[in-house]
């Protein structure tokens, strides 16, 4: 597995900084006062940089993916599906940030409703995009299930102590597992 590049590490740091700033501002000032400008000021980035990572302040607060799933599939369907699914379950390993988000969910339950609504929409968009790519609705759910299972397996391996531990390494391993499983399924009986 490849090590993350300097650019990848910087992107992750910037995203994490924006998420922390958003959560801290909401906890301190309330969701209505945590504007994009205030988040950017706290994170010391421009609003243009903010919108490279998130579609809205709510996305930064909740750590949501920033682009429609269908737009992120790319040429490699398996790697694209793994990437989209991985991003949808991306979580922080920072306990303080997790606690902050739990408190925000308690204070502002409508944000959780919005998150669930968007996750449902994203799942529909991903299914539709995979169906178009495969040319068959009958194959969509098996492909999505295979990729999701590969992510769970890669996470289990990481928890057991194997792998390089980076997000990129985890995605690479999940993609490798999904490809291996797909290849095993097409072997003659």
C-alpha positions in Angstrom: 0.0 0.0 0.0 1.2 3.5 -0.8 2.0 6.1 1.8 -0.1 9.2 1.6 1.5 12.1 -0.3 2.4 15.4 1.3 -0.6 16.9 -0.6 -2.9 14.2 0.7 -1.7 14.8 4.3 -2.2 18.6 3.9 -5.7 18.1 2.5 -6.6 15.9 5.5 -5.1 18.4 7.9 -7.1 21.2 6.3 -10.3 19.3 6.4 -9.8 18.3 10.0 -9.0 21.9 11.0 -12.2 23.1 9.3 -14.2 20.4 11.0 -12.8 21.2 14.4 -13.3 24.9 13.9 -16.9 24.3 12.9 -17.7 22.1 15.8 -16.0 24.4 18.3 -17.9 27.4 17.0 -21.2 25.7 17.2 -20.6 24.5 20.7 -19.5 27.9 21.8 -21.7 30.3 19.8 -24.6 28.2 18.5 -25.2 26.9 15.0 -26.7 30.2 13.8 -23.5 32.1 14.6 -21.2 29.5 13.1 -21.1 31.0 9.7 -18.8 29.9 6.9 -16.9 33.2 7.4 -16.5 32.5 11.1 -15.4 28.9 10.5 -12.8 30.1 7.9 -11.5 32.8 10.3 -11.1 30.2 13.1 -9.4 27.8 10.7 -7.3 30.5 9.1 -8.4 29.6 5.5 -10.3 31.4 2.8 -13.9 30.7 2.0 -12.7 29.4 -1.4 -10.7 26.8 0.5 -13.7 26.0 2.6 -15.8 25.2 -0.4 -13.1 23.0 -1.8 -13.9 20.7 1.1 -17.6 21.2 2.1 -20.8 22.3 0.4 -22.1 24.0 3.5 -21.4 24.8 7.1 -23.6 21.9 8.1 -21.4 19.6 6.1 -18.3 20.8 8.0 -20.1 20.6 11.4 -21.1 17.0 10.7 -18.1 15.9 8.7 -20.1 15.1 5.6 -18.7 14.4 2.1 -18.6 17.4 -0.2 -19.7 16.2 -3.6 -22.5 14.1 -5.1 -21.5 10.4 -5.2 -22.1 10.0 -8.9 -19.5 12.7 -9.6 -16.8 10.8 -7.7 -17.0 7.4 -9.3 -14.3 8.0 -11.8 -13.1 5.5 -14.4 -12.5 2.6 -12.0 -15.9 1.5 -10.8 -14.8 -0.6 -7.9 -12.3 2.0 -6.6 -15.0 4.7 -7.1 -17.7 2.8 -5.2 -15.3 2.0 -2.4 -14.2 5.7 -2.2 -17.8 7.0 -2.1 -18.9 4.4 0.5 -15.8 5.0 2.6 -16.4 8.7 2.6 -20.0 8.2 3.7 -18.8 6.4 6.8 -15.7 8.4 7.4 -15.3 9.2 11.0 -12.8 11.0 13.1 -10.5 9.3 15.5 -10.5 12.4 17.7 -12.6 11.7 20.8 -13.1 15.4 21.5 -14.5 16.0 18.1 -16.8 12.9 18.4 -18.1 14.1 21.7 -18.6 17.6 20.3 -20.7 16.2 17.4 -22.7 14.1 19.8 -23.5 17.2 21.8 -24.4 19.1 18.6 -26.8 16.3 17.6 -28.4 16.6 21.0 -28.8 20.3 20.8 -29.7 20.5 17.1 -31.6 17.3 16.1 -32.6 18.9 12.8 -29.0 18.6 11.7 -29.2 14.8 12.2 -32.4 14.7 10.2 -30.7 16.6 7.4 -27.7 14.2 7.5 -30.0 11.2 7.2 -32.0 12.9 4.4 -28.8 13.6 2.5 -27.4 10.1 3.1 -30.6 8.6 1.7 -30.3 10.9 -1.4 -26.7 10.1 -1.8 -27.4 6.3 -1.7 -30.1 6.7 -4.4 -27.7 8.7 -6.6 -24.9 6.2 -6.1 -27.2 3.3 -7.0 -28.4 5.1 -10.1 -24.9 5.9 -11.2 -23.7 2.3 -10.7 -26.7 1.0 -12.6 -25.9 3.3 -15.5 -22.2 2.2 -15.5 -23.1 -1.5 -15.3 -26.1 -1.3 -17.7 -28.1 -3.5 -15.3 -30.1 -2.7 -12.2 -29.9 -6.4 -11.2 -26.1 -6.0 -10.6 -26.1 -2.8 -8.7 -27.0 -4.1 -5.2 -24.5 -7.0 -5.4 -21.7 -4.6 -6.4 -22.6 -2.1 -3.6 -22.8 -5.0 -1.1 -19.4 -6.4 -2.2 -17.7 -3.0 -1.9 -19.3 -2.4 1.5 -18.2 -5.8 2.7 -14.7 -5.1 1.5 -14.6 -1.9 3.6 -15.8 -3.8 6.7 -13.1 -6.4 6.1 -10.4 -3.8 5.6 -11.5 -2.0 8.8 -11.5 -5.4 10.7 -8.0 -6.0 9.5 -6.9 -2.6 10.6 -8.4 -3.1 14.0 -6.6 -6.4 14.3 -3.3 -4.5 13.7 -2.5 -5.0 10.1 -2.2 -2.4 7.3 -0.5 1.0 7.2 -3.2 2.7 9.3 -3.8 5.6 6.9 -7.2 6.4 5.4 -5.7 6.0 1.9 -4.2 2.7 2.9 -7.6 1.6 4.2 -9.3 2.5 1.0 -6.6 0.8 -1.1 -7.0 -2.4 0.9 -10.8 -2.3 0.6 -10.5 -1.8 -3.1 -8.0 -4.7 -3.3 -10.3 -7.0 -1.3 -13.3 -6.1 -3.5 -11.4 -6.8 -6.7 -10.2 -10.1 -5.3 -13.7 -11.1 -4.3 -15.1 -10.1 -7.7 -12.4 -12.1 -9.4 -13.1 -15.1 -7.2 -16.7 -15.0 -8.2 -16.0 -15.3 -11.9 -13.7 -18.3 -11.6 -15.1 -21.4 -13.3 -16.8 -23.9 -10.9 
